Amino acid sequence: AGAGGVWFPASHLVPREGYHQGPVIWRLEWPQHIVDRLVTDANPDGDISNSDLELAGGLLHLEALAQTFDIRERTVLSKTDNLNTLFWQRKASSTTDKVPAHLLRLFGIHQRYHRYVPRHDYQSGVSNPVADAASRDFHLSWEDLLADLSPLIPQSDTLQVWTPSSQIVSAVISALLKKRSAPESLLVEPSPPTPSGHSGKSSACTWPLTPFSKPSRTKYQSYKSSDKEFVKENLRPEAIPSGLERLKITYGQLHKRSAVWGPQTHGSTSTTTSTSGSRV
């Protein structure tokens, strides 16, 4: 049992030192003491579910992108084929003391430290062959795995391998065991971005930078699974921003709170409104 994934970055993302503009793949095989606690038919008394492991993999997936590309003040779209994981990632909080609560705490710390805006969506297993292979085919060496996956990658791209640090792995394992880690244990400083001749702020997709009001009710498009979803052309850098369009959230207006505390006269009530700006 293990976790793994692949990122296909948009062309405007700046890679960090040691990496180049191109897809990044990673994987991690769970240690045996975690596997032994997994709930299965043979082990109904286990205290770690498959969805818990998927959620833990989701955090490592975001770490992979944060360590290889400069995603500060960027919107990133991560997909999963586990609906329970998708629910927790979108909710981003829990009122219980179960494993998701410990992992979601780390999600929040990670997001604030690396300063990105996460979006999460569903992707069926049949259209997720690269990530599936990364999380399952541990009997293959990296060389053999990359060779097997090469037909699934756009011809102009070369997969880059990222390996989770022992520090981030330790924090995730502690969360799976419902042990509270110090926030510092999750803060792995990434290498600097590579020098770039452009500002990197242009993008075909614009998002609210900071929501100053409650989001409007956004009805997501219905999803239908298909064995024809995996299209290599959609993984090219110039096609990536279009995948974010269906997850856009619009924001309305919210009356600005008065800077004056305590009782106020009728004439001092503020009527100023503030709206959100939008950029990527």
C-alpha positions as CSV (number, residue, x, y, z in Angstrom):
1,A,0.0,0.0,0.0
2,G,1.2,3.4,-0.8
3,A,0.5,6.9,-2.1
4,G,1.5,8.7,-5.2
5,G,0.6,11.3,-7.7
6,V,1.5,13.5,-10.7
7,W,1.3,17.2,-11.2
8,F,1.0,18.8,-14.7
9,P,1.9,22.5,-14.1
10,A,0.6,25.4,-16.1
11,S,3.1,27.2,-18.2
12,H,3.1,30.3,-16.0
13,L,4.3,28.5,-12.9
14,V,8.0,29.1,-12.1
15,P,10.0,25.9,-11.2
16,R,12.2,25.9,-8.2
17,E,15.9,25.2,-8.4
18,G,16.7,21.6,-9.5
19,Y,13.4,21.4,-11.5
20,H,12.2,22.5,-14.9
21,Q,8.8,23.3,-16.5
22,G,7.3,19.9,-16.8
23,P,5.2,17.2,-14.9
24,V,6.3,16.0,-11.5
25,I,5.7,12.5,-10.2
26,W,6.1,11.2,-6.7
27,R,5.3,8.1,-4.6
28,L,5.6,6.8,-1.0
29,E,5.2,3.3,0.3
30,W,3.5,3.3,3.7
31,P,5.5,1.7,6.5
32,Q,4.4,-1.7,7.6
33,H,3.2,-0.5,11.0
34,I,0.7,1.8,9.2
35,V,-0.4,-1.0,6.9
36,D,-1.0,-3.3,9.8
37,R,-3.6,-0.8,11.3
38,L,-5.6,-0.5,8.0
39,V,-9.2,-1.5,8.2
40,T,-9.8,-4.5,6.0
41,D,-12.0,-7.6,5.9
42,A,-9.1,-9.5,7.6
43,N,-8.6,-6.7,10.1
44,P,-12.0,-5.2,11.0
45,D,-10.6,-3.7,14.2
46,G,-8.0,-1.5,12.5
47,D,-8.1,2.2,13.2
48,I,-6.9,3.7,9.9
49,S,-9.2,3.6,6.9
50,N,-8.3,3.6,3.2
51,S,-9.8,7.1,3.0
52,D,-7.5,8.3,5.8
53,L,-4.5,7.1,3.7
54,E,-5.9,8.9,0.6
55,L,-6.3,12.1,2.6
56,A,-2.7,11.8,3.9
57,G,-1.6,11.3,0.3
58,G,-3.4,14.5,-0.7
59,L,-1.3,16.5,1.7
60,L,1.9,14.9,0.4
61,H,0.6,15.7,-3.1
62,L,0.4,19.4,-2.3
63,E,3.8,19.3,-0.7
64,A,5.2,17.8,-4.0
65,L,4.0,20.9,-5.9
66,A,5.1,23.4,-3.2
67,Q,8.6,22.0,-3.2
68,T,9.1,21.9,-7.0
69,F,7.2,25.1,-8.2
70,D,6.7,28.5,-6.8
71,I,3.0,28.4,-6.0
72,R,2.8,31.4,-3.6
73,E,-0.5,33.3,-4.2
74,R,-1.5,30.8,-6.8
75,T,-4.6,28.6,-7.2
76,V,-3.8,24.9,-7.5
77,L,-6.2,22.2,-8.5
78,S,-5.7,18.7,-7.0
79,K,-7.9,15.8,-8.0
80,T,-8.7,12.5,-6.3
81,D,-10.7,9.4,-7.1
82,N,-11.8,9.0,-3.4
83,L,-15.0,10.8,-2.6
84,N,-14.5,10.7,1.2
85,T,-11.1,12.4,0.7
86,L,-12.7,15.0,-1.6
87,F,-15.4,15.7,1.0
88,W,-12.8,16.3,3.7
89,Q,-10.5,18.4,1.5
90,R,-13.3,20.7,0.5
91,K,-14.7,21.0,4.1
92,A,-11.2,21.5,5.5
93,S,-12.3,21.0,9.1
94,S,-13.6,18.4,11.5
95,T,-15.4,18.3,14.8
96,T,-14.1,14.9,15.8
97,D,-10.8,13.6,17.0
98,K,-10.4,11.0,14.3
99,V,-7.6,10.8,11.8
100,P,-9.0,13.4,9.3
101,A,-9.0,16.1,12.0
102,H,-5.3,15.6,12.6
103,L,-4.6,15.6,8.9
104,L,-6.8,18.7,8.1
105,R,-4.9,20.6,10.8
106,L,-1.7,20.0,8.8
107,F,-3.5,21.0,5.6
108,G,-4.2,24.4,7.1
109,I,-0.7,24.9,8.4
110,H,0.8,23.8,5.0
111,Q,-1.5,26.2,3.0
112,R,-0.7,29.2,5.2
113,Y,3.1,28.5,5.1
114,H,3.3,28.1,1.3
115,R,0.6,30.7,0.6
116,Y,-1.4,29.0,-2.0
117,V,-5.2,28.6,-2.6
118,P,-6.2,24.9,-2.9
119,R,-9.1,23.7,-5.0
120,H,-10.1,20.0,-5.1
121,D,-12.1,18.0,-7.6
122,Y,-13.0,14.4,-8.5
123,Q,-11.3,12.3,-11.1
124,S,-12.4,8.8,-11.8
125,G,-9.9,5.9,-11.5
126,V,-10.1,5.0,-15.2
127,S,-8.8,8.5,-16.1
128,N,-6.1,8.4,-13.4
129,P,-3.6,5.8,-14.7
130,V,-0.4,7.7,-13.9
131,A,-1.2,8.4,-10.2
132,D,-2.6,4.9,-9.8
133,A,0.6,3.4,-11.1
134,A,2.7,5.7,-8.9
135,S,0.8,4.6,-5.7
136,R,0.7,0.9,-6.5
137,D,3.6,-0.4,-8.6
138,F,6.3,-0.4,-5.9
139,H,7.7,-3.6,-7.4
140,L,9.0,-1.5,-10.3
141,S,12.1,0.7,-10.0
142,W,11.7,4.4,-11.0
143,E,13.4,3.7,-14.3
144,D,10.9,0.9,-15.2
145,L,7.9,2.8,-13.9
146,L,8.8,5.9,-15.9
147,A,9.3,3.7,-19.0
148,D,5.8,2.2,-18.5
149,L,4.2,5.6,-18.1
150,S,5.9,7.3,-21.0
151,P,3.1,6.5,-23.5
152,L,0.7,8.4,-21.2
153,I,2.7,11.6,-21.1
154,P,2.7,14.3,-23.8
155,Q,5.7,13.7,-26.0
156,S,7.2,17.1,-25.3
157,D,7.3,16.4,-21.5
158,T,9.6,14.4,-19.3
159,L,8.5,13.2,-15.9
160,Q,10.5,14.7,-13.0
161,V,10.8,12.6,-9.8
162,W,10.2,14.2,-6.4
163,T,10.8,12.3,-3.1
164,P,9.0,13.3,0.1
165,S,11.4,14.5,2.8
166,S,11.6,12.5,6.1
167,Q,10.3,15.6,7.9
168,I,7.0,15.8,6.0
169,V,6.6,12.0,6.1
170,S,7.1,12.0,9.9
171,A,4.4,14.7,10.3
172,V,1.9,12.8,8.2
173,I,2.6,9.5,9.9
174,S,2.1,11.2,13.3
175,A,-1.3,12.5,12.1
176,L,-2.3,9.0,10.9
177,L,-1.6,7.8,14.5
178,K,-3.6,10.8,15.9
179,K,-0.5,12.3,17.4
180,R,-0.2,16.1,17.4
181,S,3.0,17.4,15.8
182,A,4.5,20.8,16.4
183,P,3.7,23.1,13.4
184,E,7.4,23.5,12.7
185,S,7.6,19.8,11.9
186,L,5.6,20.5,8.7
187,L,7.5,23.5,7.5
188,V,10.0,22.3,5.0
189,E,11.5,25.4,3.3
190,P,11.6,24.9,-0.5
191,S,14.5,25.8,-2.7
192,P,14.4,29.3,-4.4
193,P,12.6,29.7,-7.7
194,T,14.7,29.6,-10.8
195,P,15.4,33.0,-12.4
196,S,12.7,34.0,-14.8
197,G,12.5,36.7,-17.4
198,H,8.8,37.3,-16.7
199,S,6.8,38.2,-13.7
200,G,4.8,34.9,-13.9
201,K,1.5,36.7,-13.0
202,S,-0.2,36.3,-16.3
203,S,-2.8,33.5,-16.7
204,A,-5.9,32.8,-18.7
205,C,-7.9,32.0,-15.5
206,T,-8.6,34.7,-12.9
207,W,-9.6,34.0,-9.3
208,P,-10.6,36.1,-6.3
209,L,-7.4,36.8,-4.4
210,T,-9.1,37.3,-1.0
211,P,-12.9,36.6,-0.4
212,F,-14.3,39.6,1.4
213,S,-17.8,38.1,1.4
214,K,-19.6,34.9,1.5
215,P,-19.4,32.9,-1.8
216,S,-22.5,32.8,-3.9
217,R,-24.1,29.4,-4.4
218,T,-22.2,27.8,-7.1
219,K,-23.7,24.7,-8.7
220,Y,-21.0,22.4,-10.0
221,Q,-21.5,20.7,-13.3
222,S,-22.6,17.1,-13.1
223,Y,-19.9,14.4,-13.4
224,K,-20.1,11.3,-15.5
225,S,-17.4,8.7,-15.5
226,S,-16.0,7.7,-18.8
227,D,-13.1,5.5,-20.0
228,K,-12.2,8.2,-22.5
229,E,-11.4,10.9,-19.9
230,F,-7.7,10.5,-20.1
231,V,-6.6,12.8,-23.0
232,K,-2.9,13.6,-23.2
233,E,-3.6,16.8,-25.0
234,N,-5.4,18.2,-22.0
235,L,-2.2,17.7,-19.9
236,R,-0.2,20.2,-21.9
237,P,0.8,23.3,-19.9
238,E,-1.2,25.7,-22.1
239,A,-4.4,23.6,-21.5
240,I,-4.1,23.3,-17.7
241,P,-5.9,26.6,-16.6
242,S,-9.1,25.4,-18.3
243,G,-9.4,22.7,-15.8
244,L,-10.0,25.3,-13.1
245,E,-12.9,27.0,-14.8
246,R,-15.7,24.8,-13.4
247,L,-14.5,25.4,-9.8
248,K,-14.5,29.2,-9.9
249,I,-16.4,30.8,-7.0
250,T,-17.9,34.2,-7.4
251,Y,-18.1,36.7,-4.5
252,G,-20.6,39.4,-3.8
253,Q,-20.4,42.4,-1.5
254,L,-20.2,42.7,2.2
255,H,-20.6,45.9,4.3
256,K,-17.3,46.9,5.8
257,R,-17.2,46.8,9.6
258,S,-16.8,50.1,11.4
259,A,-13.5,50.8,13.0
260,V,-15.3,52.3,15.9
261,W,-16.0,50.0,18.9
262,G,-18.9,50.4,21.3
263,P,-22.1,52.3,21.0
264,Q,-22.5,54.5,18.0
265,T,-24.8,57.3,17.1
266,H,-26.9,57.0,14.0
267,G,-24.8,59.5,12.1
268,S,-21.6,57.6,12.6
269,T,-22.7,54.3,11.0
270,S,-20.4,53.3,8.2
271,T,-22.0,52.4,4.8
272,T,-18.8,51.7,2.9
273,T,-18.8,48.4,0.9
274,S,-15.8,46.3,-0.1
275,T,-15.5,43.9,-3.0
276,S,-13.0,41.3,-3.7
277,G,-10.2,41.8,-6.2
278,S,-9.3,39.0,-8.6
279,R,-6.0,37.8,-10.0
280,V,-3.9,34.6,-10.1
